[in-house]
């Protein structure tokens, strides 16, 4: 996903209660206040907040992504056929894993 360079700024006036409600709703949606306000103003559907279990799984998947990127870079830099064979074998094993919903 490409990061958008946002350079424009908009200021709004609200009372303390409104500000706290906006901050609370943004936090419930796991978003910054800015991101939350943009979603609301643009009429976009807010993403469903993740449950604690989903959040933990997401963090674990991000760690896997990092680890696989490191492995990929290692393989590219150190042309080791034995390591490549082990990675292929592991890949085949992971294809057989069933994900429960």
C-alpha positions in Angstrom: 0.0 0.0 0.0 1.4 3.4 -1.0 1.6 6.0 1.7 0.0 9.3 0.8 2.0 12.4 1.5 -0.6 14.7 3.2 0.6 18.2 3.4 -2.6 20.2 3.9 -4.0 21.0 7.4 -7.5 21.6 8.5 -8.4 22.9 12.0 -11.8 22.6 13.6 -13.3 24.0 16.8 -15.2 21.8 19.2 -15.8 21.7 22.9 -13.9 19.5 25.4 -16.7 16.8 25.4 -16.8 16.5 21.6 -13.0 16.3 21.4 -12.9 13.5 24.0 -15.7 11.6 22.1 -13.8 11.9 18.8 -10.5 10.7 20.5 -12.4 7.8 22.1 -14.1 6.7 18.8 -10.8 7.0 17.0 -9.1 4.8 19.6 -11.9 2.2 19.4 -11.3 2.0 15.7 -7.6 1.7 16.2 -7.0 4.9 14.2 -5.4 8.2 14.8 -7.8 11.2 15.3 -6.7 12.5 11.9 -7.4 9.2 10.1 -10.7 8.8 11.9 -11.8 12.3 10.9 -10.8 11.7 7.3 -12.8 8.5 7.1 -15.9 10.2 8.6 -15.6 13.3 6.4 -15.1 11.3 3.2 -18.1 9.0 3.9 -15.9 5.9 4.1 -17.0 2.9 6.1 -14.9 2.6 9.2 -13.0 -0.6 9.6 -14.3 -3.0 12.2 -12.1 -2.9 15.3 -10.1 -6.0 15.8 -10.7 -8.2 18.8 -7.8 -8.9 21.1 -7.3 -12.3 19.5 -7.4 -10.8 16.0 -4.9 -8.1 17.1 -2.5 -10.7 18.5 -2.8 -12.7 15.3 -2.1 -9.6 13.2 1.0 -8.8 15.2 2.2 -12.4 14.8 1.6 -12.3 11.0 3.6 -9.0 10.8 6.5 -10.7 12.6 6.3 -13.6 10.1 6.4 -11.1 7.3 9.5 -9.5 8.7 11.1 -12.9 9.2 10.3 -14.1 5.7 11.7 -10.8 4.3 15.0 -11.4 6.2 15.1 -15.0 5.0 14.5 -13.9 1.4 17.3 -11.3 1.6 19.6 -13.9 3.2 18.9 -16.4 0.4 19.5 -13.7 -2.3 22.8 -12.7 -0.7 24.2 -16.2 0.1 23.4 -18.5 -2.7 23.2 -21.6 -0.6 21.4 -24.5 -2.4 20.9 -26.5 0.9 19.1 -23.6 2.5 16.9 -23.1 -0.6 15.9 -26.8 -0.5 15.0 -26.5 3.1 12.9 -23.4 2.5 11.1 -25.2 -0.4 10.4 -28.1 1.8 9.0 -25.9 4.5 6.9 -24.1 2.0 5.3 -27.3 0.8 4.6 -28.3 4.4 2.9 -25.0 5.1 0.6 -25.3 2.1 -1.0 -28.3 3.8 -2.0 -26.4 6.9 -5.7 -25.9 7.3 -6.9 -22.6 8.7 -9.9 -22.8 11.0 -12.5 -20.1 10.8 
